[in-house]
Amino acid sequence: MSHQVALSFEDGVTRFVTCAEDQTVADASYRARINIPLDCRDGACGTCKALCESGEYDGGTYIDDALAPDEAAQGYVLPCSMKPRSDLVLQIASTSAVAKTRAATYSGTLTRLDRLSPTTIALGVEIADRDELAFLPGQYVNLAVPGTGETRSYSFSNAPDDKELTFLVKLTPGGLMSDYLTGAAAVGDEVRLTGPQGSFFLRESSRPVLLLAGGTGLAPILSILRRLRDEGSDRPLHLVYGVSTDDDLVELDTLEQLAAQLPSFSWDHCVSDPDSTAPNKGYVTGLLRPEHLHDGDVAVYLCGPPPMVEAVRKHFADEGVTPTGFYYEKFALSAPAAPAEPTPPAAPQPASTDTEVEAERPPEPVAEPAVPVERAATDAGPTSLVLPEGDRLLPVAEARRVTGQDTFPAREVAPLVAPAPATRGAAQEEDAPTSSCYEIGEDHPSVHESDALFEARQALELGAVELTIGRLDSRRLAGYRLLAESTLPYVEGDRFTDAAAYTESNAAFHDYLFTLTGNEHLLQAYQALGVKGHMDQVLRHATWCHPRCPQDHLDIVAAFEAGDRETARRLVVEHAERSKATTRRAMADAQARLRPPHISPGRFDGLVVLVTGAAQGIGEATARRVSAEGGAVVLADRSDLVHDLAGELTGVGREALATTADLETWAGAEAVVEAALARFGRIDVAVHTVGGTIWAKPFQHYPPEQVQAEINRSLFPTLWSCRAVVPHMAERGSGTIVNVSSVATRGLNRVPYAAAKGGVNAVTTALAMEMAPYGVRVVATAPGGTEAPARRIPRGPAPESAEEKAWYQTIVDQTVDSSLLGRYGTLDEQAAAITFLASPEASYITGTVLPVAGGDLG
């Protein structure tokens, strides 16, 4: 049983978590990504002390120094030890901000202002606590514009270990930062910066690298090159650097120096202005050669405007190459306010990511989407974020849109890449302020079906290790260990005891490391990979787990506690390999399940079979067997899980249509039949499996609404589904209906369910008599107790009290005792009987209810 725990923080924010009775409140909070104060995890320090305003609980074990007896008497508790016995309200002695981790803010001094060209300045900053600022090559910071209260965002161009922080700034007349740098700024000025931010950074690998930079998008590329130089990397590296005009061309001497220091590095550049004096005029794609693509075994890092990103993608597609990794950072124009009168379109935009523009009005709030991230921005003020209810990320109001600079102005220069044809949307007013969007993303081939998923997670985690190792206090480490320990109960040896619970606790553990970086975009980048969703799907029925996986979590935390960077990195890599092994095994087992243990190949060839209740249980097993025997299946259920099953079947070349509907209603049943006819034009077989006991209790304990609910669940879906399909079958003069009843028409503690299934039997026999003249058969199976995986969508609440559990046990005992074989059946055994009756092999059987219950005739 689980309870709701309200965590009321000092700043008025209240967050809710779901906590099981055998789970501590601290464990539930950390799994919900709410990092309440914590230090010891076992009632030894009192750091997590809170006041329980209401509810019942088991206080757990702790020492008096952590929680004195008089404090306990007043209602004070230790969330690291307490377990709920009812819903709770706790006062947490901190603000909600400490339950998250923010990027740090640093004070620094301007050390240089180098005018590299008429359009670009190189900015240098030194901070006193440089050792505290760790960043990954490619990331950025939010730099405050002195005297304005505004921030602008710039990517580091220096190597992560350099003392001086350097940035490239594109100058824009009228821009806040531009005006400051070209007017009031002087070496020695105090500046403030917040970061690091962003998920665009160099992943660790040995494969070749292709770097593509547009304008001052060169800054993060320089940081990447300098890191590789410092590591003595021998990875093959090639850079193509493009700008709009000769004035925008900077840092060529730096690139020459890097080429001399990195023997495996080559580079080229181009200018899109046809009047340029550069040797290469045109777009970056014109300088890409097959030898740069390495037949797809290449990691591509691109920082530039959207047309550049899309042009590169098209180039790859035209060449028939899919890079192993494609990491990009781009900005995009968003539509301005509609002008009062039609105006001519704006001129093409320059290729720059770090630039700015003044705006007339503040931006409207926007919702935070999943990575790739795209957010509108103007220079009028910080963007306000409206996060969906329950969102686990802490919005940082002054964070830039994702990367590059906030906006860039219109200029009469040619673009870096050939402009795309005009698309829908209002033309922008010439010389009007323009807002922009930024997007960070990464593409991997077949990422959700291959080891690339865990390789991508490994690369992000190695980056997170660099940002956090040796920088976590005891409270954060305690939270990290708590989450590591929370994965242990769900694996014994090399077997999952609860794969779903392991997936959930594993996701919380991995999320936490990214949360500790203080970089919301890095966390989003990890979550956008969909590791948890992939594991939810792949491990759904898994039984095997690499025995080292849970222990890896503990060992990784131990490495962090010891500040052992190399061990932490090694364990992250090894854990990724073990995760691959676990999912490979699960995927292989899933493929085996696609072919049921007993099939009759081709038995349903050319037939269209509708299966209701196909999301799980007997319905799913039946649908899988029909599909394996050649049938085109229509999968109907109220749960969206049928879409997953349809995707799985179509993924191996089989015909499947998923449709969701409430089959307890006539409208739902009719809609399912209409969808099947619209897709296939006919229904040859209809299998109706929806139903199941919701409650287990003596009849006198059923309130009227529960009696009605049982009838609605176990009779009406079959009644309505039969009514919806018989007109079509009668008109065609052929068809088969297989209903699924139950031997529980003589069952204890489920009279309403027994009545419903008795009704299914009556529908079957009576309808068989009516439909026989039309050549339509109507039959049913009556399953007994059937072993099945835990239902992903429960039929109803689990028994809670001792009395309810005893009532349910009566059903279990009767089921086993009434079976001559003395056991429950299997899903495959139920599906075998259903598919036999549904097949042409049973063409002389109608009006029959076949018990499938180990000899129990009901």
N, C-alpha and C positions, 0 to 999 in steps of 0.2 A: 504494500500500500504506500502511496506517496502523498505528500502534503505540500501546500503552498506556503512559502516563507517570504514575508515582505521585509526587505532590508531598507530601513528608513535612515537616510544619511543626514548629516547636520545641515547641509545646504538645501534641504527640502525635497531632494530627489528621492523617490522610492523605486526600488527595483524588485521584481518578483522572481523567485527561483522555485523549481520543483525539487523536492527532497524526499527520497525514500526513507522508510523508517530505520533501515539499517545503514544509513548514510549520514555522515556529519554535515552540518550546515556549511562548514567551510569547504568541504569537498564539493557539495552541490553548487556553491557559489563559484568556485574556480572552474568547474565544468561549464558553467553558464557564462564564463569569461568575465565575471565580476570579481575582481581581485581585492577582497576585503583585507584589512591589516592581518598579518599572520607572521609568525616567526618560528614556532616550535612544532606545531601539528599534533602535539600529544598532551596538552594541558600543563605545560611546564613553565610558561613565561607570562601569560596574561596579556600579550600584545593584542589579541583579538577580542578582548573583553567587550561585551555588549549588554544592553538591557532588554530583557524580554518583556514587552508590554502586554502580550496576551498569548494564550495557547499553552498546551501541555508538552512536556519534553522529558527526555532522559538526559540529565546533565553530564553523564559520562564520568570518567576518572580524571583527576587533576590534583595538583598539590596546592596546599593552602596559600603558598606564596603567590600562586597565579590567580587564585580566586578564594578570598577569605570566606569563612562560614557566614558572617554577617552580610557580606555582599551577595552570596548565593540566596540568603533569606530575603533580600530585597529584590530579587529577580534578575540579578546579573548572571550572565552565562558566558561560557567559552565556546564559540562556534566551532573551534577545532575539535571539541570533544562531545558537544551536545548532539542528540539525535531527536527529531520531532516525533511527537505522538499525536499531534493535531496540527492544523494550520497555525502559523506563528507570525508575530510582528516583532522585529528586533530593531532597536535603535543602535546604529553603528556609529562609533565615536570617531568619525572622520567625515570629510566631504566626499561626494561621489567622484571627485577628480582623482583622489588617490586610489580609487578602485581601477583606474586605468593608468597607462603610462604615456606621458607626453614626450615629444621631442624637446630637448633641452635648449635653453637660450643662453648665448654667450656674448660677452662684451669684448670688443676688440678695437684695434687701431688701424687706420688706413696707413699702409706702408708705401704704396706707390699708386700713381695714376698715369699710365702710359697710353698716350694717344697713338694707337697702332695705325689708324687710317682716319679719313674724314668721318667715317661712320662707326668706328669701333674703339672702345677703350678697354685696356687690360687693367683690372682692379686687383690690388693686393691688400690683404688683411692679416694681421697677427693677433692672436688671442692669448691671454695669460695662461689659461688652463688647456693648452693645446692637447695634452695627453688625454683629456677627458672627451674630446671630440673624435670619435671614430666614424669613418664613412667608407662607403664602397665606391670604387671608380665608376662614375656615371650618375651619382646621386647629386642632389642640389640642396640649397638652404634658402630660407626666406630672409632677405636682408632688409632691415628697416631703413626707410628713407629719412635721414635726420631732419627733425623739426616738423614732420608731417603726421606722424602716427600711422603712416601707411607702410606696407612692405612690398618688395619686389623680389622675384625669385631667380636665382642664377645657379647654374651647374658648376661644380668645382672643375677647374682645369688642371689643378696640381695633383700630384700623386698623393695617396692617402697618408703617407708618412712624412710629407714635406712640412716644415715648420710654418711656412707662409701659405695662406689660402689664397688662391687666385681665381679670377672669374673674367669672362669676356662679356662686355655689355654693348649691345647695339644702341646707338644713340638715336633718339627720336625727338625732334623739336616739340617742346611743350610738355614732354613727359616729366613726371616728378623726379625720377632718378636721373634722367638725362640732364634736366636743368640743374640738379644738385651737382652732378659730376663735372659739368662744363662751366659752372658758375661759382658756387660757394665752396665746393669741396677742396680740401687741402690735406696733404700728408700730415698725419698726426691727429686727424679727426677721430672722435670716438664713434664707433658703429656697433649695432647689435644684430646678431643673426640667430636664427632658430633652425635647428635641423639635427641630423640630416633627414631628407625626405626622398620619396620616390622609390620605385622598384626597377628602374632602368639601371642596370649595373652589370659589370663583367662577371659571367658565370665561370666557375673553374672547370676546365676541360683541357684535353690535349688536341682537340680537333682544330682545323684551320679557322681563321677569323676573317670576315669581310666587314670592314667599317665604312659606313656611308654617312657623311656629314653635310648639312646644309646651313650656310651662314654661320652664326655663332653657335649653332649646334655642334660646331667643332670642339667646344669646351669639354663636354663629357668624354668625347673621343680622345682628346689629349690626356685626360686623366687616366683613361684605360691604357693608352700607350705608355704613359709614364709608369704605371704599375707593372706592366709587362716588362718594361726595361729594367726596373728595379729587381724584378724576380729573375732576370736573366733568361726570360722565356725564349724558347726556340720554336714556338708555334708559328706556322705560316700566317703572315698578316698582310692584308692589303687594304689601303684606304683610298676611297674616291671622295674628294672634297669639292663641293660645288657652291658657287655664290651667284648673285644676280648681276653685280657690276664689279668693275676693277676696284672701286673704293671699298668693297666689302671683303676683299681678299687680304687675309692677315695670317700671321704665324707661319709663313712659308719657311723662314729660317729655322724655326723650331722643328718643323717636320723634317727638314734636312738633317738636323742634329740627331733626331730620334732615329732616322734611317741609318745613320752612321753607328748608332749605339745598339740598334736591333738588326742584326744581319738578316733575319728572316722577314723584315718589314719592307714593303714597297708601297708607293703611293702615287697618285695622280690627282690633278684638279682641273676644273672647267669653270667657265663663266658663261652664263646664258645670254648676256647682252651681246648682240651681234657686232657692236662697235668696240668690243673688248680688244685689248692687245694680247690677251692670254693665248697660248698656243692651242688650247682646246676650247672651242666655243660650242655651247650646247648644254645638254642635260647629263646628269650623272649616269643614267642608264646607257648612254652612248659610250661610256668608258668601261662598262662591265664586259669581261671576256670569259669564255668557258673555263679557263684555267683558274679564275677567281672563285668559281662556284664548286669546284671539286666534286662534281657529280652529285651535289646535294649534301655531302658530308661536310658541312660548313656551318658555323655559327655567325649569323648576320646581326650586326648592331647598327641601327639606323636612327639618326636624330635629325628631323627635318619636318617640313610642312606636309599636310595630308596628300597633296598631289604627288609629292616625291615618294611617300610611302606606297601609294597605290600604283604609281608607275613602276616602282621596283617589283612589287608583287606581280604585276602584269608581265614584266620582263621575265621573271622566274617562270611563270606559267607558260609563256611563249617558248622558253627554252626547255620546257619539260622538266624543270628542276624544283624539288621541294626541299628547302634547307632543313637540316636537322633542328635548328633553332633559329627563330626570327624574332628578335627583340627590338622593339621600336618605341620611340618617344616622338610624338607629333603634336602640332597645334592645328586648330581648325577654326575657320570663320563661323560665327553664328549670326543669325539674321538680326539686324538692328531694328530699332523702332520704325514702324511704317512711316514714310515721309508723307507730308500733307499733299504733295503733288508728285506726279511721276518725274523721276530724275534719271539721268543716264547712269549706266553701270559703273562701278568703281574700276580703277585700273588694276592690273594684276599685282599680286602681293609679293614682297621680297622674301627670299629664303632666309628667314631668321627666326630663331626661337627665343632669344633673350632681348626683348624690346618692349616698348610700352606706348600708351597713348592716353590722352585725357578723354574723359567721357562726361556727358551732360547729366546723366541720371544714374542712380545706384542700380545694381543688378537685382533682378527678381530672385527670390530664394529658389534653389534647385534641390532636387533629391539626390542623395548619394547613390550612384549605381554600382554594380559590380565591375571589377576591372575587366576589360579595359575601361578606364575612367574618363569621362568627358564632362567638363563643367564650364559653364559660361562665366566670364569675368569682365570687369571693366576696371578702369583706373580711378573710379569714383569712391571706392571704399571696399572693405573686406566683403567677400562673398558670404552670404548667410546660407547655411546648409540646413535643410529640413530632412532629418533621417526618419525612416519608417519606425513605427513603434516596435520596441524590442531590439532595435539595431544594436549590435555589440561594439561598434566602433565609436570612438570619441571624436566628434568633429573638431577640427582645429580651424577656427574662423579665418586666421590669417594665412593658412597654407595656400600656396599658389595652386593654379588649377590642376596641374599634376606635374608639369615640368615646363622648362623654357621660361619665357617671360609672359606677363599677363596679356598684352595685346600687341598688335603691330599695325602701323598705319598704311594707307594706300600710297603707292609711289608709281611713277611712270617708268617702270623697268620691266624687262621680260622675266618670266618666272624661270625657276630652275628646271622644271620639267614642262613638257607640252601641256597646255591647259586642257582640262577635260571639257566636253560639251556642256552647255548650260543645262542645269537641272531646275526642278521646281523650286520656288522661293522668290521672294521679292528682291529686286535689284537694290544694291546698296547705294546710298546717296554719296556722290562724289565729295571727298574731303570731310565726310561725316565721321564722327568717332565710330570705331568698329570694335565690337567685343570679340573675344576669341574663346576657343575651347582647346584643351590639351588632353592628350590621351597617351597612356602608357599601356603597352600590351606585349604579349609574346605568343608566337604560334609554334606548335610542334606537330609533326605528322602523326595522325592516329593517336593523339595523346591519351585518350581515354581507353584505348585498347592495347597499349603497349607499355614496355618498360620505360618509355620516355616520360611518362607521368611521374614516376618516382625519381628519375634522373633530374627532372625539372624541380621537384621538391628538394632534392639533395642540394642542387645548386643554390636555391634560395636559402636553405638552412645554413649552408656553409657561409653565406654572406651574413646571415643573422648572428652566427657564432662570432665572426670578426667584430661585429658591432657591440656585442654584449659580454663576451668572456672577460672576466676580471673586473667587470663594472657593475655587478649585481650585489645588492646588499642582502643581509640575512633574511629579510622578510620576503623578498622576491625569490630567493633560493628555496625558502620553505614552501612557498606556493608551487614552485616548479617540482619539488620532490613529492608534494601531496598529489599532484596530477600524475606523476610517474607511478606512484603506488596505486592510484585508482585503476590502472589498467591490469593489475596483477590478478584480481579474482576471476577474470574471465578466460584465463588460459591455464590448463593443467598439463604440464609436460608439453606435448606437441598437439594438444587437442583444444579447440575452443569449447568452453562451457557455455558461452553466450556470445556469439559473433557480433550481434547487433550492439550489445553493451560495450564490447571491446572497441568496436568502430567509433562509438560515441566518445568514450574516454580517451582513445588514441587521438582523435581529432582535437580534443581540448588540450591535450599535452602538446601537440605540435603547434596549435594556434598560439599557445602561451609564449613560446620563444619569440615569435614575430611581434606579439604585443609588447614584449620587453624592449624591443628596439625603439619604441616610441614613434615608429613610422607607420602610420595607418595605411599608406599605399603599399608598403611591403606586405603587410598582413592581407590586404585585398588581393595582391598578386598571388599569394599562396592560396587564398580561398578560391580565387578564380580558376585555379588549376582543377578544382573539383575532386580533390583526392578523397574527401569524405564521401561524396556522392558515388564515386567510382567504387570505393570499398563497400558502401552500403549495398550496391548492386552485386558486385562480384562475390562478396563474402556472405551474401544472404543465406545460403545453405551450406556454407563452408564448415568443415569439421577440423581441418588441419591448419596449424599455425606453426611457423618456424619457432622452435622452443626458445630461441634467444631474443625474440622481439620484445616481450615485456621487460626482460632483464636489461636490454639495451637502454630503455628509458631511464632506469635507475642508474646505470653506469654513466649515461650522458650527464645526468644531474650531478653525480659524484665528480665528474671531470670539471664541471662548472664550479662546484664548491671548492675544488683544489686549484682552480685557475689554470688548469692544464689544457692549453689550447690545442696542442697536437693530438692528445688523446680524444678530446671532444670532436675534432674534425674526423679522426679515424673512425670513431663510433658512428658519426652521422653517415659516413660513406658505407660502413658495414651494415648499418640498419637499413639503408636504402636497398642494399642487395638482398637482405633477408625479407624485406617487404615485397620485393619483386618475386622472390621464391614463393611466398605465401599466396600472392594473388595469381601467379602462374598456375599453381596447383589448384586453386579454387576455380580458375577459368577452365582448366582442363576438366575438372569434375563437372562443371556446368555444361560443357560441351557434351560430356557423356550423358548428362541428364536429358539433353535434347533428344536422345534416342532411348526411349524407355526400354527396360530390360526384356520385355516380351512384346514384339510387334508382328503384324502381318503386313509385310511391304506391299504397297499398292492397293490396300483394301478400300481406301477412300479416294482413290484417284478419280479426279473429275467431279467430285462431290463438294458442295458448299455446306458446311456444318456450322450452325449457330450454337454457341455454348454460353449460357448465362452463368453468372457467378464464377467467371474464368480468372479472376485476379489471384486466387489462392485456393488451396485445399483440393477437393475432389474435382472442382471445375477446371482448375489449372492443369491437374494431371491428365484429365480427359482431353483437354485442348492440345496438350503436348503430344499425346498419343495419336490423336486424329491427324495432327500436322505431320508427325513422323510417318504416318501411313498414307500420306499423299493428299489429304484433304485441305481445301481452302477454308480457313477458320474465321468466323466472326466472333470476337471476344467481347462479351458484354458484362459490365459490372458497374456498381456505383463508385468504385475506387479507380483512381487514375493508374493504379498498378497494371491494369490491362494494357496500357500503352507501352510499358516496359516489356511485357511479354510479347506484344506484337512486334516491337522493335527487335527483340531477340530472335524471333522466328523469321522475320523478313531479312534479318542480317545474314541468315544462312540460306537465302534464296527461296523461302517458302512464302505462300500467300497468306496474309493475315490482315484483318481489319479490326481495330479496337474502337469501341464506342462506349461511352459512359452514360448511364441513365439510372433513375430510381425505379427499379422493377416492382416495387410495392404499389406502383400506380399504373393505371391504364395508359396514361400518356407516355410513361417511360417505356413500357413494353412495346407500344405501337411505334415509338421512335426507333427502337432497336431494329425491329423488322423492316421499317422503311429504310434505315441506313444500309442494312444487308442487301435489300433488293436494289437500292440505288447503285451499289457497288458491283454486285454480282448478277443481278437480274433474277435470281431464284434462291430458294433455300431448300436443300434436299433433306437435311436432318436438323432437328432442333433438340438440343439437350438442355434441360432445365434443372440446374443444381442449386439454385439459391435457397437458403434456409439454414436453420441451426438453432439450437437451444440458446436462449439469451440468459435466462435465470434457472436456477435449480432449487426448488423448494416445494414443500407440500402445498396442495392446491389452496388450502385455507389461508395461506400467507401471500397469495398473489393479489395485489390490488387490481381493480378493473383495468386501469391503463396498461398494466403489464400483461394481462391476458390479451388485450387488444394488440399490443405490440408483438407478442408471440405469433398470433394469427396473421398479422400483417407481414411478418418476416418469413414465415414458413408455409403459408398457403397462397397468399395473393400473388407473389411473383410467378408461381407456376400457373395459377388460374389465368392471370392476365397474359402471360407469355403464350399459353396455348390459344387463348382467344385471338391474340394478334396474328399468329402464324397460320391457323387453320383455314382462313379464307383463301390464302395463296395456295396452300397445298391442295385444297379441294378443287380449286380452279385448274391446277396443273394435273390433277388426277394421280398424284403420287407424293410420297414423303413419309418421313418417320419422325415421331416425337418420342423422346425418352425423358421421362420425369424421374426425379430422384426423391424418393420417399424416405422411410426409416422403419426399422423393426421396433423403434421406441413407441409405437402405438400401444404397446403394453408396458411402457416404462414407468418407473417410479420417479416422483418429484419433478415431473414435467408434463402435467396434464394438458396445458394449453398447446404445447408443442406436439404432444401425441394427437390432439384433436386436429391440429393443422395438417400433420402428415397423414392422418386418416382421411382427411379431405383430399389430399393429393392422390391417395389410392382410389378414392371414389371418382375423382376427375378422370383418372387413367382408364378405369374399366368402363365408365359410362361413355367417355369420348371415343374409346376404341369402337364401341358398338355403332356410334353415329358416323364415324369416319370410314369404316370398313368399305361401304359401298363406293367411296371415292378412291379407293386404293391407297389409303393412308393408314399406316400402322401407329398405334399408341401403346407404349409399354412403359415399365418403370423398374427401377431397382430399389431395394430397401436395405441400405447399408446398416451394418452394426457399428460398434465402436471402431474408430479408425485412427491410427497413429498419424500425426502430421506435425510439421514444424510449427513453432509458435506463430500464431496468426499475426501478420503485420498490421491488419486492421481488425481489432478485437470485435467479437459480436456484442459483447456487453461487459459489465464490470466483473472483475474476478471476485471470488468469494473472499470476504474480509473477516467476519467474526468466526469464532469456533463453531457456532451452530451452522452457519452457511457452509463452512468447509465440510462439516459432517454430512449435510444434505447432498453436497456434490459428491462426496466419497461414496454415498449410497448408489449413485448412478454408475460410478466406476465399477463398484463391486458387482452390481447387477449385470453390467455389460460383460464382464469377464466370466462370471458364473454361468450366464445363460448361453455362452458360446461353447459348443461341444469341443472346440479346439483350445478353449481356455486362454484366449489371447485377443488382442485387438487386431484388426486387419490393417492393410497398408493402402496408401493412395493408389499404388499401381494395381492392387487387387480390385479396388473399386472401379478404376478406369477400365480394367480388362472386361468386366461385366457390362459396363455401359457401352463400350465401343462394340462389343459383340452384338448386343441388342440393336445398336444403331446401324450396324453394317448390313449389306445385302445378304450376309450369311444367315441372318435371322428373319428372312423374308416371310416365313410361315408362322411367326410368333406375333401375336397382338393381344391386347387386353390382359396381359400378364404382369404381375408384380413379382420380381425375382429377389428373394432375400439373399444378401451377400453379407453374412454375419457369422460365419464359422459354424453353421448348423442351427443357429437361433432363428426360428421362423416368425418371431414377433408375436 
